[in-house]
């Protein structure tokens, strides 16, 4: 009888540990402040994918895509960027505009509006700083170092901004595949 109980216990433990191990790829691995921010917008937080962006020999940043279901596309998701080096605010704004212009031709007024949004969203960046962009249907909220820096319902800006990383024809298809969990 004791051997049967022991065997049952081992089988239950193994089946439980298998479930735990199978979900380790979806663990968010973020600090409590970031988790609290995510919980305000996403009822569940499941990692879709992770990616590292390198340019030549520089390790630029790590990215993580999170949704409620673990699937993308989704109307609600969070993109977390953790920077691996220092960047000036100007360089980040300029490069973001460069990436946006690969998706759309902006007239001068539109460009000024986009630049104003980006100047509100970004700060001087130091190594290990974190940027969180959350798309919640047709709105977006941006955090820098756990401080809310921008809210917008400019859907064209929102879609183009997130498509820098998420569109099929992104500048770095391998990065996008990893972020979308398709590698």
GIKA-V244659 format. One record per residue. N is the residue number from 1. RES is the residue in three letters. SS is DSSP state (~ for helix, > for strand, _ for the rest). PSI is psi in radians with two decimals (NA if undefined). D_CENTER is the distance of its C-alpha to the mean C-alpha in Angstrom with 1 decimal. Layout:
<<N & RES & SS & PSI & D_CENTER> <N & RES & SS & PSI & D_CENTER>>
This chain:
<<1 & UNK & _ & -0.74 & 52.1> <2 & UNK & ~ & -0.65 & 50.2> <3 & UNK & ~ & -0.68 & 48.9> <4 & UNK & ~ & -0.76 & 47.7> <5 & UNK & ~ & -0.72 & 45.8> <6 & UNK & ~ & -0.76 & 44.3> <7 & UNK & ~ & -0.74 & 43.3> <8 & UNK & ~ & -0.77 & 41.7> <9 & UNK & ~ & -0.79 & 39.8> <10 & UNK & ~ & -0.77 & 38.5> <11 & UNK & ~ & -0.75 & 37.5> <12 & UNK & ~ & -0.79 & 35.6> <13 & UNK & ~ & -0.78 & 33.9> <14 & UNK & ~ & -0.70 & 33.0> <15 & UNK & ~ & -0.65 & 31.6> <16 & UNK & ~ & -0.77 & 29.5> <17 & UNK & ~ & -0.54 & 28.2> <18 & UNK & ~ & -0.72 & 27.3> <19 & UNK & ~ & -0.79 & 25.1> <20 & UNK & ~ & -0.80 & 23.4> <21 & UNK & ~ & -0.60 & 23.1> <22 & UNK & ~ & -0.34 & 21.7> <23 & UNK & _ & 0.06 & 18.7> <24 & UNK & ~ & -0.48 & 17.8> <25 & UNK & ~ & -0.34 & 15.2> <26 & UNK & ~ & 0.07 & 13.2> <27 & UNK & _ & 2.30 & 13.7> <28 & UNK & _ & -0.67 & 10.8> <29 & UNK & _ & 1.06 & 12.7> <30 & UNK & _ & 2.82 & 11.8> <31 & UNK & _ & 2.87 & 14.6> <32 & UNK & ~ & -0.64 & 16.3> <33 & UNK & ~ & -0.73 & 15.4> <34 & UNK & ~ & -0.76 & 11.7> <35 & UNK & ~ & -0.69 & 12.8> <36 & UNK & ~ & -0.72 & 15.2> <37 & UNK & ~ & -0.85 & 12.9> <38 & UNK & ~ & -0.69 & 10.8> <39 & UNK & ~ & -0.44 & 14.3> <40 & UNK & ~ & -0.37 & 15.4> <41 & UNK & ~ & -0.48 & 13.4> <42 & UNK & _ & 2.13 & 12.9> <43 & UNK & _ & -0.59 & 16.1> <44 & UNK & _ & 2.65 & 14.7> <45 & UNK & _ & 1.82 & 11.5> <46 & UNK & > & 2.26 & 11.3> <47 & UNK & > & 2.18 & 9.0> <48 & UNK & > & -0.84 & 9.2> <49 & UNK & > & 2.92 & 8.7> <50 & UNK & > & 2.61 & 8.1> <51 & UNK & > & 2.71 & 9.4> <52 & UNK & > & 2.29 & 11.4> <53 & UNK & > & 2.12 & 12.5> <54 & UNK & > & 2.51 & 16.2> <55 & UNK & > & 2.06 & 18.7> <56 & UNK & _ & -1.99 & 22.2> <57 & UNK & _ & 0.12 & 22.6> <58 & UNK & > & 2.31 & 20.0> <59 & UNK & > & 1.80 & 16.9> <60 & UNK & > & -1.02 & 14.6> <61 & UNK & > & 2.83 & 11.2> <62 & UNK & > & 2.52 & 9.0> <63 & UNK & > & 2.65 & 5.4> <64 & UNK & > & 2.32 & 4.1> <65 & UNK & > & 2.25 & 3.8> <66 & UNK & > & 2.34 & 6.2> <67 & UNK & > & 3.07 & 9.3> <68 & UNK & _ & -0.50 & 12.8> <69 & UNK & _ & -0.27 & 14.4> <70 & UNK & _ & 0.09 & 12.3> <71 & UNK & _ & 2.67 & 13.0> <72 & UNK & _ & 2.41 & 11.7> <73 & UNK & _ & 2.71 & 13.0> <74 & UNK & _ & 2.58 & 12.7> <75 & UNK & _ & -0.28 & 13.7> <76 & UNK & > & 2.15 & 11.5> <77 & UNK & > & 2.91 & 7.8> <78 & UNK & > & 2.43 & 4.9> <79 & UNK & > & 2.13 & 1.7> <80 & UNK & > & 2.23 & 3.3> <81 & UNK & > & 2.20 & 5.9> <82 & UNK & > & 2.06 & 9.2> <83 & UNK & > & 2.43 & 12.1> <84 & UNK & _ & 0.12 & 14.9> <85 & UNK & _ & 2.97 & 17.6> <86 & UNK & _ & 2.53 & 18.9> <87 & UNK & > & 2.53 & 18.5> <88 & UNK & _ & 2.65 & 20.6> <89 & UNK & ~ & -0.76 & 19.3> <90 & UNK & ~ & -0.77 & 21.5> <91 & UNK & ~ & -0.65 & 20.1> <92 & UNK & ~ & -0.75 & 16.5> <93 & UNK & ~ & -0.81 & 17.8> <94 & UNK & ~ & -0.77 & 20.1> <95 & UNK & ~ & -0.62 & 17.8> <96 & UNK & ~ & -0.74 & 15.4> <97 & UNK & ~ & -0.74 & 18.6> <98 & UNK & ~ & -0.77 & 19.7> <99 & UNK & ~ & -0.66 & 16.7> <100 & UNK & ~ & -0.65 & 17.3> <101 & UNK & ~ & -0.26 & 20.9> <102 & UNK & _ & -0.25 & 20.4> <103 & UNK & _ & -0.42 & 19.6> <104 & UNK & _ & 2.56 & 22.2> <105 & UNK & _ & 2.10 & 25.3> <106 & UNK & _ & 2.44 & 25.3> <107 & UNK & _ & 3.02 & 28.6> <108 & UNK & ~ & -0.74 & 29.3> <109 & UNK & ~ & -0.78 & 28.7> <110 & UNK & ~ & -0.72 & 25.3> <111 & UNK & ~ & -0.72 & 24.3> <112 & UNK & ~ & -0.69 & 25.5> <113 & UNK & ~ & -0.77 & 23.6> <114 & UNK & ~ & -0.76 & 20.3> <115 & UNK & ~ & -0.70 & 21.2> <116 & UNK & ~ & -0.75 & 22.0> <117 & UNK & ~ & -0.79 & 18.6> <118 & UNK & ~ & -0.64 & 16.8> <119 & UNK & ~ & -0.46 & 19.4> <120 & UNK & ~ & -0.55 & 18.7> <121 & UNK & ~ & -0.58 & 14.9> <122 & UNK & _ & 2.71 & 15.3> <123 & UNK & _ & 3.09 & 17.6> <124 & UNK & _ & 2.35 & 19.3> <125 & UNK & > & 2.28 & 16.8> <126 & UNK & _ & 2.70 & 18.2> <127 & UNK & _ & 2.37 & 17.1> <128 & UNK & _ & 0.01 & 14.8> <129 & UNK & _ & 2.67 & 13.6> <130 & UNK & > & 2.36 & 10.2> <131 & UNK & > & 2.30 & 8.5> <132 & UNK & > & 2.17 & 6.6> <133 & UNK & > & 2.20 & 6.7> <134 & UNK & > & 2.14 & 8.0> <135 & UNK & > & 2.17 & 10.0> <136 & UNK & > & 1.55 & 13.1> <137 & UNK & _ & -1.94 & 15.5> <138 & UNK & _ & 0.34 & 16.9> <139 & UNK & > & 2.80 & 15.6> <140 & UNK & > & 2.57 & 12.6> <141 & UNK & > & 2.37 & 12.4> <142 & UNK & > & 2.39 & 11.0> <143 & UNK & > & 2.48 & 11.5> <144 & UNK & > & 2.11 & 12.6> <145 & UNK & _ & 0.83 & 13.9> <146 & UNK & _ & 0.19 & 13.9> <147 & UNK & > & 2.24 & 16.1> <148 & UNK & > & 2.15 & 15.5> <149 & UNK & > & -0.31 & 16.1> <150 & UNK & > & 2.40 & 16.0> <151 & UNK & > & 2.38 & 16.4> <152 & UNK & > & 2.63 & 17.3> <153 & UNK & _ & 0.37 & 18.6> <154 & UNK & _ & 1.59 & 19.1> <155 & UNK & ~ & -0.60 & 17.8> <156 & UNK & ~ & -0.80 & 18.6> <157 & UNK & ~ & -0.82 & 16.6> <158 & UNK & ~ & -0.88 & 13.6> <159 & UNK & ~ & -0.78 & 13.8> <160 & UNK & ~ & -0.68 & 14.6> <161 & UNK & ~ & -0.94 & 11.9> <162 & UNK & ~ & -0.48 & 9.0> <163 & UNK & ~ & -0.22 & 11.5> <164 & UNK & ~ & -0.72 & 11.5> <165 & UNK & ~ & -0.47 & 8.9> <166 & UNK & ~ & -0.19 & 9.7> <167 & UNK & _ & 2.68 & 13.5> <168 & UNK & _ & -0.62 & 16.1> <169 & UNK & _ & 0.68 & 17.8> <170 & UNK & _ & 2.91 & 15.1> <171 & UNK & _ & -0.45 & 16.7> <172 & UNK & _ & 1.50 & 15.4> <173 & UNK & ~ & -0.62 & 15.9> <174 & UNK & ~ & -0.74 & 15.6> <175 & UNK & ~ & -0.84 & 12.2> <176 & UNK & ~ & -0.75 & 11.1> <177 & UNK & ~ & -0.78 & 13.2> <178 & UNK & ~ & -0.76 & 11.7> <179 & UNK & ~ & -0.61 & 8.1> <180 & UNK & _ & 0.06 & 10.0> <181 & UNK & _ & 0.50 & 12.1> <182 & UNK & _ & 0.41 & 15.1> <183 & UNK & _ & NA & 16.5>>
